[in-house]
């Protein structure tokens, strides 16, 4: 019995030991994985040591084209900054140091760039009308003068009378810069950018006298190719006060740059990367320890859907037509100018943008070097007509009316309607392009019979016309990453929104795209692509994929998105529409022929009127190829012109060369040398260049930003707009102080009886 008891006791002891060991292991695991707040961190630094965290900037990602050619990258540089951890808290000692730094930089050819909007010399005056922020920062009343502002800085920071008026103004300007740029442990004060090695050595030596000076590694955005998609690449710029309040919670410092427009803004998160953090320990003005909390992660490389070589060819096709082809063919030289235009090309199978040309255009590098030119440049080159030019589509809209008529059952593919070279509606007579007799939908599309589509529009009514226009994506933004104008439809709702009266006669004009409406070339390329895909509408996109910085490691690839699928009540309706568009493509002069490419092309053209003078018109086209198995969809417009369809052959052949088409493999394209026009107000010459780094400061320039969004959705804006923006320091980029209206080159008809477009 005694032996059993002893054995039981031994077993219990063993079990307790095992249980305690298990509990100890679990406790240790918990501490290692999640930590223990009850375990105090041992004191790492001696008393009197200041510790603070400092951000480590990530390298901004590159932007490359579809073939991997770099469009925008970064260049390394060295900046001089002032760090708060070393700067004296005594105001008078700080003033002495600031003046000494200013003079030392000045002697070495660098000028401290201040943001205070006050003249440098007496009598002090405001250099800007926007003084609210300055006055608010200094806690002055709204009626404060420039003199009051300088006096307040002199008083608050004890800038005493031993200094001259000039020296007081220098110190006051630097003190305000500290306020304006939130000088703190996390925000250094920028003293000078891109400093040479000798100056760095000199200033570090002076650091014994002027505490807080530090040389840091920095980078600036470098535009390698400013001639490829300048509107869509966009710009970066400094963070402004109104942005900083929100951005600082996302880890931005005042000295960071921010994407302001285009891909730079749309892909800001991916391009920016993730900043790292360091913990810095300082005692007696000496750094005692630097500990890495987290490493910086470089931004991603953004690869576009656009082949740079094709983009340049497409721009050349458009420019050549405007400068050479159209002037030689212009049927109305006293009326039609043909100065401007746009072409959009999409991958028919995905919706990816493969090219967007707009004319006139500009070189992204010229923002910093020739910004004054754009204040006076005619025809608004800053407007991206592909995404923000609003145009009447003219007879290209008949494809939408045909879709509605066939799908709603008001006509069939064999329904004959009568054309006697005119159409009477509520007592008003409307002309047609010819005498077509009994005509069905396919032939009506081929010859662009107005009478046929007037009658279909009457049978449909404006609600059905509006319904199908929306199904094709008109009247709303396409969803492209960089943004675009939504445009507006011709219907009573739009007219009512703008206080305009709606007349019954507008219904039939709406059905042929010749009444008050506005569509972008990109939207019409989407229309063409939707027809090519038999009612499936893809959302256009510009970003093909994302890669780890400096490598071929794929992070993510953009997948095509179906934005809309038109439910077909008439399964074969697109047979008639596409058939008519193929027939229309065969009526071309030999030099521009679409009949000898080895495949069929489907197109529809339009010449919508743009004014009360019926000779004033635009020239529009949409299409896709090969017609039986579409790979490319496109749209184009020439303002105040004709014969825009003569560009189609060249844009298809260039596409085949660069991307491949109809079984033909693409050939590897080397980017040609960059040609930059020498911008002058009198003569135009060209200069060949390869790369450029742009870096200008707030004190040097005020620039104008490309149009990025419409001011309103009104169809009644008459002129292109550009909006002045705030100064910048990298290369021009700023957010307009208020939204900018989309460009609408159309003048509006006031009568329903206006003549229709002719094809």
URSULSUL-V609246 format. One record per backbone hydrogen bond with DSSP energy under -1.0 kcal/mol. NH is the residue of the N-H (numbers start at 1). CO is the residue of the C=O. If there is no record, write none. Layout:
# URSULSUL-V609246
NH | CO
NH | CO
This chain:
# URSULSUL-V609246
5 | 1
6 | 2
7 | 3
8 | 4
9 | 5
10 | 6
11 | 7
12 | 8
13 | 9
14 | 10
15 | 11
16 | 12
17 | 13
18 | 14
19 | 15
20 | 16
21 | 17
22 | 18
23 | 19
24 | 20
25 | 21
26 | 22
27 | 23
28 | 24
29 | 25
30 | 26
31 | 27
32 | 28
33 | 29
34 | 30
35 | 30
39 | 36
49 | 46
50 | 282
52 | 280
54 | 278
56 | 276
61 | 271
63 | 72
64 | 302
65 | 69
66 | 306
68 | 65
71 | 63
72 | 63
73 | 222
75 | 220
77 | 218
79 | 216
80 | 192
81 | 214
82 | 189
83 | 212
86 | 83
94 | 90
95 | 91
96 | 92
97 | 93
98 | 94
99 | 95
100 | 96
101 | 97
102 | 98
103 | 99
104 | 100
105 | 101
106 | 102
107 | 103
109 | 106
110 | 105
118 | 116
119 | 125
127 | 117
131 | 129
135 | 131
136 | 132
137 | 133
138 | 134
139 | 136
140 | 135
144 | 141
149 | 145
150 | 146
151 | 147
152 | 148
153 | 149
154 | 150
155 | 151
156 | 152
157 | 153
158 | 155
159 | 154
160 | 158
163 | 160
168 | 164
169 | 165
170 | 166
171 | 167
172 | 168
173 | 169
174 | 170
175 | 171
176 | 172
177 | 173
178 | 174
179 | 175
180 | 176
181 | 177
182 | 179
183 | 178
184 | 187
189 | 82
191 | 80
192 | 80
195 | 78
200 | 196
201 | 197
202 | 198
203 | 199
204 | 200
205 | 201
206 | 202
208 | 205
209 | 206
210 | 206
213 | 210
214 | 81
216 | 79
218 | 77
220 | 75
222 | 73
223 | 692
224 | 71
225 | 71
233 | 229
234 | 230
237 | 258
243 | 240
244 | 240
245 | 241
247 | 243
248 | 244
250 | 247
251 | 248
252 | 247
256 | 253
258 | 237
260 | 235
261 | 235
263 | 232
264 | 233
265 | 261
266 | 262
267 | 263
268 | 265
271 | 267
272 | 268
273 | 269
274 | 297
276 | 56
277 | 294
278 | 54
279 | 291
280 | 52
281 | 289
282 | 50
283 | 286
286 | 283
288 | 281
289 | 281
291 | 279
293 | 277
294 | 277
297 | 274
299 | 59
300 | 270
301 | 547
302 | 62
303 | 545
304 | 64
305 | 542
311 | 307
312 | 308
313 | 309
314 | 310
315 | 311
316 | 312
317 | 313
318 | 314
319 | 315
320 | 316
321 | 317
322 | 318
323 | 319
324 | 320
325 | 320
326 | 321
328 | 324
329 | 326
330 | 326
335 | 332
336 | 332
338 | 640
341 | 359
342 | 637
343 | 357
344 | 635
345 | 355
346 | 633
347 | 352
348 | 631
350 | 347
351 | 347
353 | 541
354 | 345
355 | 345
357 | 343
359 | 341
364 | 226
366 | 363
367 | 364
369 | 365
370 | 366
373 | 370
375 | 372
376 | 373
377 | 373
383 | 380
385 | 383
388 | 384
390 | 743
391 | 519
394 | 513
396 | 393
397 | 394
398 | 395
399 | 396
400 | 397
401 | 397
402 | 398
403 | 399
404 | 400
405 | 401
406 | 402
407 | 403
408 | 404
410 | 405
411 | 405
415 | 412
417 | 439
419 | 437
423 | 430
425 | 428
428 | 425
430 | 423
432 | 421
437 | 419
439 | 417
444 | 440
445 | 441
446 | 442
447 | 443
449 | 444
453 | 449
454 | 450
455 | 451
456 | 452
457 | 453
458 | 454
459 | 455
460 | 456
461 | 457
465 | 461
466 | 462
467 | 463
468 | 464
469 | 465
470 | 466
471 | 467
472 | 468
473 | 470
474 | 469
483 | 480
485 | 387
488 | 518
491 | 489
495 | 491
496 | 492
497 | 493
498 | 494
499 | 496
500 | 495
506 | 503
507 | 504
509 | 505
510 | 506
511 | 507
512 | 509
513 | 510
514 | 509
518 | 488
519 | 391
522 | 386
524 | 520
525 | 521
526 | 522
527 | 523
528 | 524
529 | 525
530 | 526
531 | 527
532 | 528
533 | 529
534 | 531
535 | 530
537 | 564
539 | 561
544 | 303
545 | 303
546 | 556
547 | 301
548 | 553
551 | 548
555 | 546
556 | 546
558 | 544
563 | 537
564 | 537
566 | 535
573 | 570
575 | 572
577 | 573
578 | 574
579 | 575
580 | 576
581 | 577
582 | 578
583 | 579
584 | 580
585 | 581
586 | 583
587 | 584
588 | 586
592 | 589
593 | 590
602 | 624
603 | 581
604 | 622
606 | 620
610 | 616
616 | 613
618 | 608
619 | 638
620 | 606
621 | 636
622 | 604
623 | 634
624 | 602
625 | 632
627 | 600
631 | 625
632 | 625
633 | 346
634 | 623
635 | 344
636 | 621
637 | 342
638 | 619
639 | 340
646 | 643
647 | 644
648 | 645
651 | 647
652 | 648
653 | 649
654 | 650
655 | 651
656 | 652
657 | 653
658 | 654
659 | 655
660 | 655
661 | 664
664 | 661
667 | 657
676 | 687
678 | 685
687 | 676
689 | 674
692 | 223
696 | 730
700 | 697
701 | 697
705 | 723
725 | 703
740 | 709
743 | 388
747 | 610
754 | 751
